[in-house]
Amino acid sequence: MSYPLNVLSLFVSLSHLSLSLSLSLSLERARVLSVSFSNHSSSSTSSAHSPLSLSLSPTFYLSIYLSIYLSIYLSIMNTFSHIYFRIYLSIFSFSMSVSILFFSAYIYIPIYLSIYLSIYLSIYLSIAVCSLSIYLSIYPSLFIIYLSIYLSIYLST
């Protein structure tokens, strides 16, 4: 497998991981806000806007667990798939990641938590993908980590 296909395969897995984490964090934040607003009538003070008041549900941890395994599956599948399917999947994953980031920024969901978890887990995912396949080197994964950090910070500001 050539060098651009390695970059493309890693980009698909990392963008899908960023999409899954952003979506799960957005849904979890919406759930916390709805519970807090329903209890707001009985109490005079509410700490829904504090980032430390997130009481994460087991569904949130399950979605993170499944998104990591699905991203590893996608990266392995992209290693053996056809080139046109890889290009289509990378464009779709990247456009969905960008739209989720814009959606999270517009409805005031704490996007910094999503960016932090995406970057943190992307590093471990890239190391896992590089150790699973002998065709992938460390340089494409470092490039994709840098690109995902730059895009996440640029889109959230």
Backbone as JSON Lines, residues from 0, in Angstrom:
{"i":0,"aa":"M","n":[0.84,-1.18,0.0],"ca":[0.0,0.0,0.0],"c":[0.89,1.24,0.0]}
{"i":1,"aa":"S","n":[0.52,2.24,-0.8],"ca":[1.37,3.41,-0.97],"c":[1.16,4.4,0.17]}
{"i":2,"aa":"Y","n":[2.0,5.43,0.16],"ca":[1.98,6.42,1.25],"c":[0.68,7.21,1.31]}
{"i":3,"aa":"P","n":[0.09,7.71,0.17],"ca":[-1.19,8.43,0.3],"c":[-2.33,7.57,0.82]}
{"i":4,"aa":"L","n":[-2.31,6.28,0.51],"ca":[-3.37,5.41,1.01],"c":[-3.24,5.17,2.51]}
{"i":5,"aa":"N","n":[-2.02,5.18,3.02],"ca":[-1.84,5.08,4.47],"c":[-2.43,6.29,5.18]}
{"i":6,"aa":"V","n":[-2.15,7.46,4.63],"ca":[-2.69,8.69,5.21],"c":[-4.21,8.69,5.13]}
{"i":7,"aa":"L","n":[-4.74,8.24,4.0],"ca":[-6.19,8.2,3.83],"c":[-6.85,7.23,4.79]}
{"i":8,"aa":"S","n":[-6.25,6.08,5.0],"ca":[-6.8,5.1,5.91],"c":[-6.82,5.61,7.35]}
{"i":9,"aa":"L","n":[-5.73,6.24,7.77],"ca":[-5.71,6.81,9.11],"c":[-6.66,7.98,9.26]}
{"i":10,"aa":"F","n":[-6.8,8.77,8.21],"ca":[-7.7,9.91,8.27],"c":[-9.15,9.47,8.4]}
{"i":11,"aa":"V","n":[-9.52,8.38,7.74],"ca":[-10.88,7.86,7.86],"c":[-11.16,7.41,9.28]}
{"i":12,"aa":"S","n":[-10.25,6.67,9.88],"ca":[-10.48,6.16,11.23],"c":[-10.51,7.28,12.26]}
{"i":13,"aa":"L","n":[-9.62,8.26,12.12],"ca":[-9.59,9.36,13.09],"c":[-10.77,10.29,12.94]}
{"i":14,"aa":"S","n":[-11.19,10.55,11.7],"ca":[-12.36,11.41,11.52],"c":[-13.63,10.73,12.0]}
{"i":15,"aa":"H","n":[-13.72,9.41,11.82],"ca":[-14.88,8.7,12.34],"c":[-14.88,8.68,13.86]}
{"i":16,"aa":"L","n":[-13.71,8.57,14.46],"ca":[-13.64,8.62,15.92],"c":[-14.02,10.0,16.45]}
{"i":17,"aa":"S","n":[-13.57,11.04,15.76],"ca":[-13.95,12.39,16.16],"c":[-15.44,12.62,16.02]}
{"i":18,"aa":"L","n":[-16.02,12.08,14.94],"ca":[-17.47,12.19,14.75],"c":[-18.23,11.47,15.84]}
{"i":19,"aa":"S","n":[-17.82,10.26,16.18],"ca":[-18.53,9.49,17.2],"c":[-18.44,10.14,18.57]}
{"i":20,"aa":"L","n":[-17.27,10.65,18.91],"ca":[-17.11,11.3,20.21],"c":[-17.88,12.61,20.29]}
{"i":21,"aa":"S","n":[-17.86,13.38,19.21],"ca":[-18.6,14.64,19.21],"c":[-20.09,14.4,19.33]}
{"i":22,"aa":"L","n":[-20.59,13.39,18.61],"ca":[-22.02,13.1,18.67],"c":[-22.42,12.57,20.03]}
{"i":23,"aa":"S","n":[-21.63,11.69,20.61],"ca":[-22.0,11.14,21.92],"c":[-21.92,12.19,23.01]}
{"i":24,"aa":"L","n":[-20.93,13.08,22.93],"ca":[-20.84,14.16,23.91],"c":[-21.98,15.16,23.75]}
{"i":25,"aa":"S","n":[-22.39,15.42,22.52],"ca":[-23.51,16.33,22.3],"c":[-24.81,15.76,22.85]}
{"i":26,"aa":"L","n":[-25.04,14.48,22.61],"ca":[-26.25,13.84,23.12],"c":[-26.24,13.76,24.64]}
{"i":27,"aa":"E","n":[-25.07,13.5,25.22],"ca":[-24.98,13.42,26.68],"c":[-25.18,14.79,27.31]}
{"i":28,"aa":"R","n":[-24.64,15.83,26.69],"ca":[-24.83,17.18,27.22],"c":[-26.3,17.59,27.11]}
{"i":29,"aa":"A","n":[-26.96,17.22,26.01],"ca":[-28.38,17.53,25.88],"c":[-29.21,16.8,26.92]}
{"i":30,"aa":"R","n":[-28.83,15.56,27.25],"ca":[-29.56,14.82,28.28],"c":[-29.39,15.46,29.64]}
{"i":31,"aa":"V","n":[-28.16,15.88,29.96],"ca":[-27.91,16.52,31.25],"c":[-28.67,17.84,31.36]}
{"i":32,"aa":"L","n":[-28.7,18.61,30.26],"ca":[-29.41,19.88,30.28],"c":[-30.92,19.69,30.42]}
{"i":33,"aa":"S","n":[-31.47,18.66,29.78],"ca":[-32.91,18.43,29.89],"c":[-33.3,18.0,31.3]}
{"i":34,"aa":"V","n":[-32.48,17.17,31.93],"ca":[-32.75,16.78,33.31],"c":[-32.62,17.97,34.24]}
{"i":35,"aa":"S","n":[-31.64,18.81,33.98],"ca":[-31.43,19.98,34.84],"c":[-32.55,20.99,34.69]}
{"i":36,"aa":"F","n":[-33.04,21.18,33.46],"ca":[-34.13,22.13,33.25],"c":[-35.45,21.62,33.81]}
{"i":37,"aa":"S","n":[-35.64,20.3,33.82],"ca":[-36.87,19.76,34.41],"c":[-36.86,19.89,35.93]}
{"i":38,"aa":"N","n":[-35.68,19.83,36.53],"ca":[-35.57,20.0,37.98],"c":[-35.43,21.46,38.4]}
{"i":39,"aa":"H","n":[-35.37,22.37,37.43],"ca":[-35.15,23.78,37.75],"c":[-36.36,24.42,38.42]}
{"i":40,"aa":"S","n":[-37.54,23.89,38.15],"ca":[-38.75,24.47,38.75],"c":[-38.81,24.22,40.25]}
{"i":41,"aa":"S","n":[-38.22,23.11,40.7],"ca":[-38.26,22.8,42.13],"c":[-37.13,23.46,42.92]}
{"i":42,"aa":"S","n":[-36.03,23.78,42.25],"ca":[-34.91,24.42,42.95],"c":[-34.64,25.78,42.34]}
{"i":43,"aa":"S","n":[-34.13,26.69,43.14],"ca":[-33.88,28.04,42.65],"c":[-32.53,28.18,41.98]}
{"i":44,"aa":"T","n":[-31.57,27.34,42.34],"ca":[-30.24,27.4,41.73],"c":[-30.03,26.19,40.86]}
{"i":45,"aa":"S","n":[-29.35,26.41,39.73],"ca":[-29.07,25.32,38.81],"c":[-27.64,25.45,38.32]}
{"i":46,"aa":"S","n":[-26.96,24.33,38.28],"ca":[-25.56,24.32,37.81],"c":[-25.43,23.59,36.49]}
{"i":47,"aa":"A","n":[-26.4,23.8,35.6],"ca":[-26.37,23.07,34.33],"c":[-25.28,23.57,33.4]}
{"i":48,"aa":"H","n":[-24.9,24.84,33.54],"ca":[-23.91,25.38,32.62],"c":[-22.49,25.16,33.09]}
{"i":49,"aa":"S","n":[-22.31,24.57,34.25],"ca":[-20.97,24.29,34.73],"c":[-20.44,23.02,34.09]}
{"i":50,"aa":"P","n":[-19.23,23.03,33.54],"ca":[-18.71,21.81,32.91],"c":[-18.42,20.71,33.91]}
{"i":51,"aa":"L","n":[-18.31,21.05,35.2],"ca":[-18.06,20.03,36.21],"c":[-19.33,19.31,36.65]}
{"i":52,"aa":"S","n":[-20.51,19.8,36.18],"ca":[-21.75,19.19,36.62],"c":[-22.21,18.06,35.71]}
{"i":53,"aa":"L","n":[-21.35,17.61,34.81],"ca":[-21.72,16.53,33.91],"c":[-21.73,15.21,34.67]}
{"i":54,"aa":"S","n":[-22.92,14.63,34.81],"ca":[-23.01,13.29,35.4],"c":[-23.18,12.32,34.24]}
{"i":55,"aa":"L","n":[-22.1,11.68,33.86],"ca":[-22.1,10.87,32.65],"c":[-22.8,9.54,32.9]}
{"i":56,"aa":"S","n":[-23.62,9.15,31.94],"ca":[-24.39,7.92,32.06],"c":[-23.59,6.74,31.53]}
{"i":57,"aa":"P","n":[-24.0,5.51,31.85],"ca":[-23.31,4.34,31.28],"c":[-23.43,4.24,29.77]}
{"i":58,"aa":"T","n":[-24.48,4.83,29.18],"ca":[-24.61,4.84,27.73],"c":[-23.5,5.65,27.08]}
{"i":59,"aa":"F","n":[-23.07,6.7,27.76],"ca":[-21.98,7.52,27.23],"c":[-20.68,6.72,27.17]}
{"i":60,"aa":"Y","n":[-20.37,5.99,28.23],"ca":[-19.15,5.18,28.22],"c":[-19.24,4.05,27.21]}
{"i":61,"aa":"L","n":[-20.43,3.5,27.02],"ca":[-20.61,2.46,26.02],"c":[-20.41,2.99,24.61]}
{"i":62,"aa":"S","n":[-20.87,4.22,24.36],"ca":[-20.7,4.8,23.03],"c":[-19.23,5.08,22.73]}
{"i":63,"aa":"I","n":[-18.47,5.51,23.74],"ca":[-17.02,5.71,23.54],"c":[-16.33,4.37,23.28]}
{"i":64,"aa":"Y","n":[-16.71,3.34,24.03],"ca":[-16.13,2.01,23.85],"c":[-16.41,1.48,22.45]}
{"i":65,"aa":"L","n":[-17.66,1.64,21.99],"ca":[-18.01,1.14,20.66],"c":[-17.37,1.97,19.55]}
{"i":66,"aa":"S","n":[-17.23,3.27,19.76],"ca":[-16.63,4.1,18.71],"c":[-15.15,3.78,18.51]}
{"i":67,"aa":"I","n":[-14.46,3.41,19.59],"ca":[-13.04,3.04,19.45],"c":[-12.92,1.75,18.65]}
{"i":68,"aa":"Y","n":[-13.74,0.76,18.98],"ca":[-13.66,-0.5,18.26],"c":[-14.13,-0.36,16.81]}
{"i":69,"aa":"L","n":[-15.14,0.49,16.58],"ca":[-15.59,0.7,15.21],"c":[-14.54,1.43,14.39]}
{"i":70,"aa":"S","n":[-13.8,2.33,15.0],"ca":[-12.74,3.03,14.28],"c":[-11.59,2.1,13.92]}
{"i":71,"aa":"I","n":[-11.25,1.2,14.84],"ca":[-10.21,0.21,14.53],"c":[-10.68,-0.72,13.41]}
{"i":72,"aa":"Y","n":[-11.96,-1.1,13.45],"ca":[-12.5,-1.95,12.38],"c":[-12.47,-1.22,11.04]}
{"i":73,"aa":"L","n":[-12.82,0.07,11.05],"ca":[-12.78,0.84,9.81],"c":[-11.37,0.97,9.26]}
{"i":74,"aa":"S","n":[-10.4,1.15,10.12],"ca":[-9.02,1.28,9.64],"c":[-8.51,-0.03,9.05]}
{"i":75,"aa":"I","n":[-8.88,-1.16,9.66],"ca":[-8.49,-2.45,9.1],"c":[-9.21,-2.7,7.78]}
{"i":76,"aa":"M","n":[-10.5,-2.33,7.72],"ca":[-11.26,-2.53,6.49],"c":[-10.72,-1.66,5.36]}
{"i":77,"aa":"N","n":[-10.28,-0.44,5.69],"ca":[-9.74,0.44,4.67],"c":[-8.39,-0.04,4.14]}
{"i":78,"aa":"T","n":[-7.7,-0.84,4.92],"ca":[-6.42,-1.37,4.46],"c":[-6.61,-2.34,3.3]}
{"i":79,"aa":"F","n":[-7.73,-3.07,3.31],"ca":[-7.95,-4.1,2.29],"c":[-9.06,-3.74,1.31]}
{"i":80,"aa":"S","n":[-9.61,-2.54,1.39],"ca":[-10.71,-2.17,0.5],"c":[-10.19,-1.54,-0.79]}
{"i":81,"aa":"H","n":[-11.14,-1.31,-1.69],"ca":[-10.81,-0.69,-2.97],"c":[-10.56,0.8,-2.77]}
{"i":82,"aa":"I","n":[-9.81,1.4,-3.68],"ca":[-9.41,2.8,-3.54],"c":[-10.62,3.74,-3.61]}
{"i":83,"aa":"Y","n":[-11.59,3.45,-4.47],"ca":[-12.75,4.34,-4.6],"c":[-13.62,4.32,-3.36]}
{"i":84,"aa":"F","n":[-13.74,3.15,-2.75],"ca":[-14.51,3.06,-1.5],"c":[-13.81,3.81,-0.38]}
{"i":85,"aa":"R","n":[-12.49,3.77,-0.35],"ca":[-11.74,4.51,0.67],"c":[-11.92,6.01,0.51]}
{"i":86,"aa":"I","n":[-11.88,6.5,-0.74],"ca":[-12.05,7.94,-0.98],"c":[-13.45,8.37,-0.6]}
{"i":87,"aa":"Y","n":[-14.46,7.59,-0.97],"ca":[-15.84,7.93,-0.63],"c":[-16.05,7.95,0.88]}
{"i":88,"aa":"L","n":[-15.5,6.97,1.57],"ca":[-15.67,6.89,3.02],"c":[-14.95,8.02,3.74]}
{"i":89,"aa":"S","n":[-13.78,8.41,3.25],"ca":[-13.06,9.51,3.9],"c":[-13.77,10.84,3.7]}
{"i":90,"aa":"I","n":[-14.33,11.08,2.52],"ca":[-15.07,12.32,2.28],"c":[-16.32,12.36,3.14]}
{"i":91,"aa":"F","n":[-17.03,11.25,3.24],"ca":[-18.24,11.21,4.05],"c":[-17.94,11.42,5.53]}
{"i":92,"aa":"S","n":[-16.9,10.75,6.04],"ca":[-16.56,10.89,7.45],"c":[-16.09,12.3,7.78]}
{"i":93,"aa":"F","n":[-15.31,12.89,6.88],"ca":[-14.82,14.24,7.14],"c":[-15.95,15.26,7.12]}
{"i":94,"aa":"S","n":[-16.88,15.13,6.16],"ca":[-17.99,16.08,6.11],"c":[-18.91,15.94,7.31]}
{"i":95,"aa":"M","n":[-19.13,14.72,7.78],"ca":[-19.95,14.53,8.97],"c":[-19.25,15.08,10.22]}
{"i":96,"aa":"S","n":[-17.94,14.92,10.31],"ca":[-17.22,15.46,11.46],"c":[-17.28,16.97,11.5]}
{"i":97,"aa":"V","n":[-17.13,17.61,10.34],"ca":[-17.2,19.07,10.28],"c":[-18.58,19.56,10.64]}
{"i":98,"aa":"S","n":[-19.62,18.9,10.14],"ca":[-20.99,19.34,10.44],"c":[-21.34,19.14,11.9]}
{"i":99,"aa":"I","n":[-20.85,18.07,12.52],"ca":[-21.1,17.87,13.95],"c":[-20.38,18.93,14.78]}
{"i":100,"aa":"L","n":[-19.16,19.3,14.38],"ca":[-18.43,20.34,15.1],"c":[-19.13,21.69,15.0]}
{"i":101,"aa":"F","n":[-19.63,22.03,13.8],"ca":[-20.37,23.28,13.65],"c":[-21.68,23.25,14.43]}
{"i":102,"aa":"F","n":[-22.36,22.1,14.41],"ca":[-23.62,21.97,15.13],"c":[-23.4,22.12,16.63]}
{"i":103,"aa":"S","n":[-22.34,21.53,17.14],"ca":[-22.04,21.63,18.57],"c":[-21.68,23.06,18.96]}
{"i":104,"aa":"A","n":[-21.0,23.78,18.08],"ca":[-20.61,25.15,18.4],"c":[-21.81,26.08,18.39]}
{"i":105,"aa":"Y","n":[-22.77,25.84,17.51],"ca":[-23.89,26.77,17.38],"c":[-24.92,26.61,18.5]}
{"i":106,"aa":"I","n":[-25.1,25.42,19.06],"ca":[-26.11,25.26,20.1],"c":[-25.49,25.23,21.49]}
{"i":107,"aa":"Y","n":[-24.29,25.78,21.62],"ca":[-23.61,25.97,22.91],"c":[-23.47,24.67,23.69]}
{"i":108,"aa":"I","n":[-22.88,23.7,23.05],"ca":[-22.48,22.46,23.72],"c":[-20.98,22.58,23.98]}
{"i":109,"aa":"P","n":[-20.5,22.2,25.14],"ca":[-19.06,22.39,25.43],"c":[-18.18,21.57,24.5]}
{"i":110,"aa":"I","n":[-17.75,22.21,23.41],"ca":[-17.0,21.51,22.39],"c":[-15.56,21.22,22.83]}
{"i":111,"aa":"Y","n":[-15.06,21.97,23.84],"ca":[-13.68,21.75,24.26],"c":[-13.5,20.36,24.86]}
{"i":112,"aa":"L","n":[-14.54,19.85,25.52],"ca":[-14.45,18.49,26.07],"c":[-14.39,17.46,24.96]}
{"i":113,"aa":"S","n":[-15.17,17.69,23.9],"ca":[-15.14,16.79,22.75],"c":[-13.79,16.83,22.03]}
{"i":114,"aa":"I","n":[-13.22,18.03,21.91],"ca":[-11.92,18.16,21.25],"c":[-10.84,17.45,22.07]}
{"i":115,"aa":"Y","n":[-10.89,17.64,23.38],"ca":[-9.88,17.03,24.25],"c":[-9.93,15.5,24.16]}
{"i":116,"aa":"L","n":[-11.12,14.93,24.25],"ca":[-11.24,13.48,24.19],"c":[-10.89,12.94,22.81]}
{"i":117,"aa":"S","n":[-11.26,13.68,21.76],"ca":[-10.94,13.23,20.41],"c":[-9.44,13.18,20.18]}
{"i":118,"aa":"I","n":[-8.74,14.23,20.61],"ca":[-7.28,14.26,20.44],"c":[-6.61,13.18,21.3]}
{"i":119,"aa":"Y","n":[-7.08,13.06,22.54],"ca":[-6.49,12.1,23.47],"c":[-6.63,10.67,22.98]}
{"i":120,"aa":"L","n":[-7.82,10.33,22.49],"ca":[-8.05,8.97,22.01],"c":[-7.5,8.75,20.61]}
{"i":121,"aa":"S","n":[-7.36,9.82,19.82],"ca":[-6.79,9.66,18.48],"c":[-5.33,9.24,18.54]}
{"i":122,"aa":"I","n":[-4.61,9.73,19.54],"ca":[-3.2,9.34,19.67],"c":[-3.08,7.84,19.95]}
{"i":123,"aa":"Y","n":[-3.9,7.35,20.87],"ca":[-3.87,5.92,21.18],"c":[-4.38,5.08,20.02]}
{"i":124,"aa":"L","n":[-5.37,5.6,19.29],"ca":[-5.88,4.86,18.14],"c":[-4.83,4.77,17.04]}
{"i":125,"aa":"S","n":[-4.1,5.85,16.81],"ca":[-3.06,5.83,15.78],"c":[-1.94,4.86,16.14]}
{"i":126,"aa":"I","n":[-1.57,4.82,17.41],"ca":[-0.54,3.87,17.84],"c":[-1.04,2.44,17.69]}
{"i":127,"aa":"A","n":[-2.32,2.21,18.01],"ca":[-2.88,0.86,17.87],"c":[-2.96,0.43,16.41]}
{"i":128,"aa":"V","n":[-3.35,1.36,15.53],"ca":[-3.43,1.04,14.11],"c":[-2.05,0.77,13.53]}
{"i":129,"aa":"C","n":[-1.06,1.56,13.94],"ca":[0.3,1.37,13.44],"c":[0.9,0.05,13.91]}
{"i":130,"aa":"S","n":[0.54,-0.38,15.11],"ca":[1.07,-1.65,15.59],"c":[0.32,-2.84,15.01]}
{"i":131,"aa":"L","n":[-0.93,-2.64,14.56],"ca":[-1.68,-3.75,13.99],"c":[-1.24,-4.08,12.57]}
{"i":132,"aa":"S","n":[-0.9,-3.07,11.79],"ca":[-0.59,-3.3,10.39],"c":[0.86,-2.95,10.1]}
{"i":133,"aa":"I","n":[1.53,-3.79,9.34],"ca":[2.93,-3.51,9.01],"c":[3.05,-2.5,7.88]}
{"i":134,"aa":"Y","n":[1.95,-2.23,7.18],"ca":[1.99,-1.29,6.08],"c":[1.93,0.16,6.54]}
{"i":135,"aa":"L","n":[1.47,0.39,7.77],"ca":[1.32,1.76,8.26],"c":[2.54,2.14,9.07]}
{"i":136,"aa":"S","n":[3.09,3.3,8.78],"ca":[4.25,3.79,9.53],"c":[3.81,4.84,10.53]}
{"i":137,"aa":"I","n":[4.74,5.35,11.32],"ca":[4.41,6.32,12.36],"c":[4.26,7.73,11.79]}
{"i":138,"aa":"Y","n":[4.88,8.01,10.65],"ca":[4.81,9.37,10.1],"c":[3.42,9.76,9.6]}
{"i":139,"aa":"P","n":[2.69,8.9,8.89],"ca":[1.31,9.3,8.56],"c":[0.43,9.51,9.78]}
{"i":140,"aa":"S","n":[0.62,8.71,10.82],"ca":[-0.23,8.89,12.0],"c":[0.08,10.19,12.72]}
{"i":141,"aa":"L","n":[1.37,10.59,12.77],"ca":[1.71,11.88,13.37],"c":[1.15,13.03,12.55]}
{"i":142,"aa":"F","n":[1.15,12.88,11.25],"ca":[0.58,13.92,10.39],"c":[-0.92,14.05,10.61]}
{"i":143,"aa":"I","n":[-1.62,12.92,10.76],"ca":[-3.06,12.95,10.96],"c":[-3.4,13.49,12.34]}
{"i":144,"aa":"I","n":[-2.6,13.17,13.35],"ca":[-2.83,13.75,14.68],"c":[-2.7,15.27,14.63]}
{"i":145,"aa":"Y","n":[-1.65,15.75,13.95],"ca":[-1.46,17.2,13.83],"c":[-2.62,17.83,13.06]}
{"i":146,"aa":"L","n":[-3.06,17.18,11.99],"ca":[-4.15,17.73,11.19],"c":[-5.47,17.74,11.96]}
{"i":147,"aa":"S","n":[-5.74,16.7,12.73],"ca":[-6.99,16.66,13.5],"c":[-6.99,17.71,14.61]}
{"i":148,"aa":"I","n":[-5.82,17.92,15.25],"ca":[-5.73,18.96,16.28],"c":[-5.96,20.34,15.66]}
{"i":149,"aa":"Y","n":[-5.34,20.59,14.51],"ca":[-5.48,21.89,13.86],"c":[-6.92,22.14,13.42]}
{"i":150,"aa":"L","n":[-7.55,21.14,12.82],"ca":[-8.93,21.31,12.36],"c":[-9.89,21.48,13.52]}
{"i":151,"aa":"S","n":[-9.69,20.75,14.6],"ca":[-10.58,20.86,15.75],"c":[-10.49,22.24,16.39]}
{"i":152,"aa":"I","n":[-9.27,22.75,16.54],"ca":[-9.11,24.08,17.14],"c":[-9.62,25.16,16.2]}
{"i":153,"aa":"Y","n":[-9.36,25.0,14.9],"ca":[-9.8,26.02,13.94],"c":[-11.31,26.09,13.83]}
{"i":154,"aa":"L","n":[-11.97,24.94,13.83],"ca":[-13.42,24.92,13.67],"c":[-14.16,25.32,14.94]}
{"i":155,"aa":"S","n":[-13.53,25.17,16.09],"ca":[-14.23,25.5,17.34],"c":[-14.07,26.95,17.75]}
{"i":156,"aa":"T","n":[-13.18,27.7,17.1],"ca":[-13.0,29.11,17.46],"c":[-13.8,30.02,16.57]}
